[in-house]
Amino acid sequence: MKELRLSEVSAARQAFIRRCQRLDHGTIRGLEVHDCEPVFGPTTEVLYDLKFDGDEAPRSELDLSDFELCKQIRRFFSTLDSISNGTVEHIVLQAGIARRALFKDTDSMRGYIG
């Protein structure tokens, strides 16, 4: 997978990345996908996972205007590209990065996952 920078993705994808960075640890449920773009719709839920036993600093990229996207985010966006339109049921965030996602089995996903 080739390098990709924040400045090279759409405004919707930049907003998704920034929201994940601010959330840090948690879950996003019901993220809509419209024309391959992530959309926080009226039924999207954002759940914060607060940890009381650690002192974690916010992601360093929050203060940067541009940076290289990690492979997990590039792979997530590649998955959105193959879905085109639909819903991501569940996204697990750790340290501001989407680490896992749960999708419903649809015709557009066949051949891409599993």
N, C-alpha and C positions, 0 to 999 in steps of 0.2 A: 504494500500500500504506500503510495507516494506521500510526501510531506504535504501538509495542509495547514494554513495559518488562519487565525481568527478573521483577519481582514478579507480573506478570500471566500468566506461563506455568507449566505444571505442574512439579512437583518433578523429574520425569525430564528435562524440557527444561532446567531450571536446572542439573542435574547435567551434562548434555551440554555446555552453554555453559562451565561452570567447568572441565571436563576439557579442553576445547579451549584455554581461556585458559592453563592450566598447561602444556599440551603446547607451545604457541606455534607451532612449525614441525614438521610431520610428516604422517603418514598414519594414517587409521583404516580398517581393512579388516573387512568382515563385520559392520557395525553392524546389529543386528536392529531391526525396526520392529513393535511390538505395539500394536494399537489406536491407531495414529498417533503412538505415543511411541517415542523412541530408547531402545534397551536394549543395554547392553554385556553380551552373552552370553558363554558359556564359550569360544566360538570367535572372538570379536572380537579382532582384533590391533591394538595401538597401537604405531606405529613413530615414534620420535623422529628428527628431522632436525637434527643438531647442526652448527652453522656455526662454524668456527674462525677465520674472518677478520673477524668483526664483534663488536661489543659491544652487543647488543640488550637493552634493558630489558624486564622483564615488562609485560604489559598493565596500564594504569592502573586498569581496571575491577576487577581482582582485589581491590582494597582497598575497593571500593564495595559497599554492600548492595543497591543498586538503580540501574539506568541504562537508557537507551533502547537497544533492540537494533538493530543495523545492518541494512541492507536485505538483505545476503547471508544472515544468520541467519533473518530473517523469510521470505525466499524458500525457504530450506532447510526450515523448518518447514511452510510451505505445501505443499511437495512431499511431506513425510511425511504430511500430512493426506490427500493424494490417493492415496498408496500404501496406507494403512491397516495392512496387514500384509505383511511381506516382509523384504528385506535390502538395505541399501545396500552395494554391493560395495567401494567405494573412495571415501574422502573426503580431499581435499588441504587441509591447514591451512597458512595463512600468517599470521603475526602473531596467532595465536590465533583466527582466523576461518575457518570453512569457506568455501573459495573455489571449489572444484569438487567434483562428486560423479559417480560412475559407478553407473548402475542397470542391472539386467537389464530387457530389454523384456518387459513383462507386460501383460495386459489392462487392469489398473488404471492403467497409465501412458499408454496410448494416448489421444491427444487432449489430454494435458497437456504432454508434452515433444515437441519436434520437430514 
